[in-house]
């Protein structure tokens, strides 16, 4: 049995304790108070972060990367507390989709024995988007219901979770939601300016989640509820949100997440390839993207994803007053629920030993993936 021992550990929702976690065959086998000599001390310990919306890092873009590039992204994420992620694709050609899906399939085979963040599926963002809410996406690759009715299908992995973000108001949007949900897809509403009636129909068809809340959707107005207002008002809807302090002002971030409730919010990075490389100019999705002071901007003046990590998002949420338990819910438990990953997302006996320990200044002291400590 592998053991990890922490003196004066704070576990989400509990009191400080001397903690021992025993791991057998990659799963948590023992959780108890321990007085043995500790490997670590004074840490906040939570289940590993799960990023359901990540386009890449370190210069590697998911749309363009090969298996080796994806593994480098996975290793970078692990060092930043992420134990599972969804490689996220922007609209592209069918040919390139097939190439990348093959690469992700290979990644999922090779990653199993490696201490890297585990890819658990694929997220197609904005293939079925409203052109007026395209953000940094490329409208020339958008599809609609006519493409689907003519036999068009998004390539699927051999295994794993399939997720897509779409605008329900596009031609054939509701029918596509119904078909995708029936096929086991997680369908999220985003890049949309749909009216409430259409959103209600999308919800009835099985779309129960919303992508990067507030961004690429109509906002809240006191006489026109908008997409964001609908998401806040509908108790059955969950959403994810980019907590980098750029996409959403920290004050509004706090209001929205408390209004919805932390048990219905998932944090995402929406990280793009320049993440981890600092300021500069980068080629991304066919145009030049400038990164300055942690903010991305493309040639059209739009924000083009983020250069934050899930660790940055966690720091932001803690800084605006969310508790360790609430942060753990939003970074780990809720993303696991969204993706149907019942084997992870919390620290419990029988679940995967995917853990992260944070010290007092919010830095990663250790990441454990499947019972293996990630090398520093």
Buried (B, 14 or more C-beta within 10 A) or exposed (E): EBEBBBBEBBBBBEEBBBBBBBBEEBBBBEBEEBEEEBBBBBBBBBBBBBBBBBBBBBBBBBBBBBBEBBBBBBBBBBBBBBBBBBBBBBBBEBEBBEBBBBBBBBBBEBBEEBBBBBBBBBBBBBBBBBEEBBBBBBEEBBBBBEBBEEEEEBBBBEEBBBBBBBBBBBBBBBEBBBBBBEEEBBBBBBBBBBBBEBBBBBBEBBBBBBBBBBBBBBEBEEEEBBBBBBBBEBEEBBBBBBBBBBBBEBEBBBBBBBEBEBEBBBBBBBBBBBBBEEEEEBEBBEEEBBBEEBBBBBEEEBBBBBBBBBBBBBBBBBEBEBEBBBBBBBBBBBBBBBBEBEEBBBBEEEBBBBBBBBBEEBEBBBBBBBBBBBEE
